[in-house]
Amino acid sequence: MNKRKKYNKGIFEGKWKNNAFTVEIKGEAYKSYYNGINYGKGVFEYKNENFILTSFYARKYIFWVRFTETVSGKYSITEDGVIISGIEGRYCDYNGIWKKCQ
C-alpha cells in the first residue's frame, strides 16, 4: 500500500513563468525550463499553502540524467498569479510571482 500522502491536484495545471524559469504542470508531472532550455522534470504536489517539487531528472548537456532532489515551499494565489516563497538554496530564484501563460 502506498503510504505517501496525496496532495490536491488541478489549479496549477498548465504553463507558468517567473523571470527565466518556465514550468509546465500536467496532473502530478512537471517539466521545467531555464531560459527556454530543458532544466528538470518530476512530480509537483500541493496541499493547503504548501507544495513539494520532486525532481527525478535533470538536463545535462543534451541528455536527461537521473537526478533526485526535493524542493518545498509555500504558495498563495493572487489576482496576478501565484506567489511562491520559502525556497532556499539553488532554487531560490523560484520565489516570486508566477504568471500563467496563455
C-alpha positions in Angstrom: 0.0 0.0 0.0 1.3 3.5 -0.9 1.6 5.4 2.3 2.8 8.6 0.6 0.4 11.5 1.5 -1.6 12.5 -1.5 -1.8 16.2 -2.3 -4.6 18.1 -4.2 -4.4 18.5 -8.0 -5.8 20.8 -10.6 -5.4 24.5 -10.0 -1.8 24.5 -11.2 -2.4 22.6 -14.4 -0.8 24.5 -17.3 2.3 26.6 -18.1 3.7 29.1 -15.6 6.5 31.7 -16.0 8.7 33.6 -13.5 11.7 35.5 -14.9 14.0 33.0 -16.6 12.0 29.9 -15.4 9.0 28.3 -17.1 7.2 25.3 -15.6 4.6 23.1 -17.3 2.4 21.1 -15.0 0.1 18.3 -16.2 -1.5 16.2 -13.4 1.3 15.4 -11.0 4.0 15.7 -13.6 6.1 18.8 -14.2 8.8 19.8 -16.6 10.8 23.0 -16.1 12.9 25.2 -18.4 15.5 27.8 -17.8 15.7 30.4 -20.5 13.7 28.1 -22.8 16.1 25.1 -22.3 15.1 21.9 -20.6 16.0 22.1 -16.9 14.3 19.3 -14.9 11.3 17.1 -14.6 9.5 15.2 -11.9 6.4 15.4 -9.7 4.6 18.5 -8.4 2.3 18.2 -5.3 0.5 20.7 -3.2 -1.8 20.9 -0.2 -3.2 23.9 1.7 -0.4 26.5 1.3 2.5 24.1 0.9 4.0 22.5 -2.2 6.6 19.9 -2.9 8.6 19.7 -6.2 10.4 16.4 -6.5 12.9 16.2 -9.4 13.7 12.8 -10.9 15.7 14.0 -13.9 17.9 17.0 -14.8 19.2 18.0 -18.1 23.0 17.7 -18.6 24.2 18.9 -22.0 21.8 17.3 -24.4 20.8 14.3 -22.2 18.4 13.7 -19.3 20.2 12.2 -16.4 18.7 10.6 -13.3 18.8 13.2 -10.5 16.7 13.1 -7.4 16.1 16.3 -5.4 13.1 17.6 -3.4 12.3 21.3 -3.0 9.4 22.6 -0.8 7.9 25.9 -0.1 4.7 27.9 0.3 2.3 29.4 -2.2 -0.6 31.9 -2.2 -2.9 32.6 -5.1 -3.5 36.2 -6.0 -5.1 38.2 -8.9 -1.7 38.5 -10.5 -0.8 34.8 -10.4 0.8 32.6 -7.7 3.3 33.9 -5.2 6.0 31.3 -4.3 8.0 31.7 -1.1 10.2 29.9 1.4 12.5 28.2 -1.1 16.2 28.4 -0.1 19.4 27.3 -1.9 19.9 26.9 -5.6 16.1 27.0 -6.3 15.6 30.4 -4.5 15.0 32.0 -7.9 11.7 30.2 -7.9 10.5 32.6 -5.2 8.3 35.4 -6.5 5.2 35.9 -8.7 4.5 33.1 -11.2 2.1 34.1 -14.0 0.1 31.6 -16.0 0.9 31.6 -19.7 -1.9 31.8 -22.3 
